[in-house]
Amino acid sequence: MHSVPSYKTAYGQAFCGDSLELLSELPDSSVGLVMTSPPFVLQRPKEYGNLEQDEYLDWMVSYGRTIKRKLREDGSFVIDLGGAYRKGVPSRSLYNFRLLLRFVDELGFHLAEDFYWFNPSKLPSPIEWVNKRKLRAKDAVNTVWWLSKTEWPKADIRRVLAPYSERMKKLIADPEGFYTPKKRPSGHDIGASFASDNGGSLPSNLLNIPNTESNGQYLDSCRLVNASPHPARFPAKLPAFFVEMLTDPDDLVVDIFAGSNTTGQVAESSRRRWLAFELDRKYVAASALRFLPGTLSDDIKIGAYQKILAGETVDLTSYSPTPTLFEIPA
Ligand SMILES: C[S@@+](CC[C@H](N)C(=O)[O-])C[C@H]1O[C@@H](n2cnc3c(N)ncnc32)[C@H](O)[C@@H]1O
């Protein structure tokens, strides 16, 4: 890339700028995974109507076109999209579904799988339809489209097994005593093979991830440098699920709307190379503090933040040569 990064770590680099321009600097067929969450329709400053929706879709499709070129043949593009209502009426926008159809029909992406991120801790919204008039249930599920360049993206669900239920643990411990094998109505024979311990249960496409992570280190750092924390951060488990499932160590993971760079931090922890692109320099500067050890002095952290704000490149490995690996919450 010929652009200059805002900061570097052992595995990655963060850039401040428009991600479409930054993306186009990457060699074609070089990216293993683009994992991202774009600015949502309703957060865009314009009034939300049909025209704006179409503009938004065109804008996103232009990103999709470039992403497809930059992905390896076995690469994936995972995009998290929050739901939205049409302006002023209790009727849903179909923008996330329209976008999926355009990615597939116009750009030739494959829908490897549709995922749904259920955030049980989401506050009731929209206030008018849920809290006040009680006409709609609270909107607690985001659509997460897993798109791929070919029908055969790299993937291994054994890396993202879910914890066994208590019932399954008992079954594994004592298969004979637990039940007599019999055929289920579906015709599946639930015999002894179901009692083998595979280290966890197969994951489903409903990801139950409360967005209640404390983010202590990031929030403390924002407080220290007097920066506003990013308002729409991923819970680390969301990008972690896709990074683990869809890439190997050293593959390249890119977040084109990186915000507080949760994706970069997760990728660093699982030893994937990563790139983060973000338009707002304040968010880029605050995200750097995720990678600095808590033991460093406040002066060093504030200094690094200010240098990035001033447009300098900061090599974070000069503060801590071994990567500061962050633990993805259990
Ligand atoms: C929904 S937030 C992403 C939050 C991120 N997932 C996290 O964990 O912090 C979207 C981000 O996209 C950034 N953004 C908007 N337009 C952009 C552009 N053209 N290029 C790069 N970043 C952009 C916004 O500043 C915002 O921080």
The ligand as an SDF file (V2000), in Angstrom:
LIG
                    3D

 27 29  0  0  0  0  0  0  0  0999 V2000
  -20.7070    1.0000   12.6000 C   0  0  0  0  0  0  0  0  0  0  0  0
  -19.1750    1.7980   12.7630 S   0  0  0  0  0  0  0  0  0  0  0  0
  -18.0570    0.4330   12.9500 C   0  0  0  0  0  0  0  0  0  0  0  0
  -17.7380    0.0900   14.3930 C   0  0  0  0  0  0  0  0  0  0  0  0
  -16.7530   -1.0770   14.5440 C   0  0  0  0  0  0  0  0  0  0  0  0
  -17.3420   -2.3180   14.0810 N   0  0  0  0  0  0  0  0  0  0  0  0
  -16.2700   -1.2280   15.9730 C   0  0  0  0  0  0  0  0  0  0  0  0
  -16.2410   -2.3580   16.5080 O   0  0  0  0  0  0  0  0  0  0  0  0
  -15.8770   -0.2140   16.5860 O   0  0  0  0  0  0  0  0  0  0  0  0
  -18.8510    2.3890   11.1400 C   0  0  0  0  0  0  0  0  0  0  0  0
  -17.6090    3.2660   11.0030 C   0  0  0  0  0  0  0  0  0  0  0  0
  -17.4130    3.5600    9.6170 O   0  0  0  0  0  0  0  0  0  0  0  0
  -16.7320    4.7980    9.5250 C   0  0  0  0  0  0  0  0  0  0  0  0
  -16.8460    5.2650    8.1340 N   0  0  0  0  0  0  0  0  0  0  0  0
  -17.9160    5.8580    7.5290 C   0  0  0  0  0  0  0  0  0  0  0  0
  -17.6450    6.1040    6.2260 N   0  0  0  0  0  0  0  0  0  0  0  0
  -16.3730    5.6730    5.9970 C   0  0  0  0  0  0  0  0  0  0  0  0
  -15.5170    5.6390    4.8540 C   0  0  0  0  0  0  0  0  0  0  0  0
  -15.9260    6.1150    3.6730 N   0  0  0  0  0  0  0  0  0  0  0  0
  -14.2670    5.1120    4.9850 N   0  0  0  0  0  0  0  0  0  0  0  0
  -13.8400    4.6280    6.1730 C   0  0  0  0  0  0  0  0  0  0  0  0
  -14.6130    4.6180    7.2940 N   0  0  0  0  0  0  0  0  0  0  0  0
  -15.8560    5.1420    7.2170 C   0  0  0  0  0  0  0  0  0  0  0  0
  -17.4530    5.6450   10.5710 C   0  0  0  0  0  0  0  0  0  0  0  0
  -16.6480    6.7500   10.9780 O   0  0  0  0  0  0  0  0  0  0  0  0
  -17.6970    4.6250   11.6950 C   0  0  0  0  0  0  0  0  0  0  0  0
  -16.6830    4.7070   12.6820 O   0  0  0  0  0  0  0  0  0  0  0  0
  1  2  1  0
  2  3  1  0
  2 10  1  0
  3  4  1  0
  4  5  1  0
  5  6  1  0
  5  7  1  0
  7  8  2  0
  7  9  1  0
 10 11  1  0
 11 12  1  0
 11 26  1  0
 12 13  1  0
 13 14  1  0
 13 24  1  0
 14 15  1  0
 14 23  1  0
 15 16  2  0
 16 17  1  0
 17 18  1  0
 17 23  2  0
 18 19  1  0
 18 20  2  0
 20 21  1  0
 21 22  2  0
 22 23  1  0
 24 25  1  0
 24 26  1  0
 26 27  1  0
M  CHG  2   2   1   9  -1
M  END
$$$$
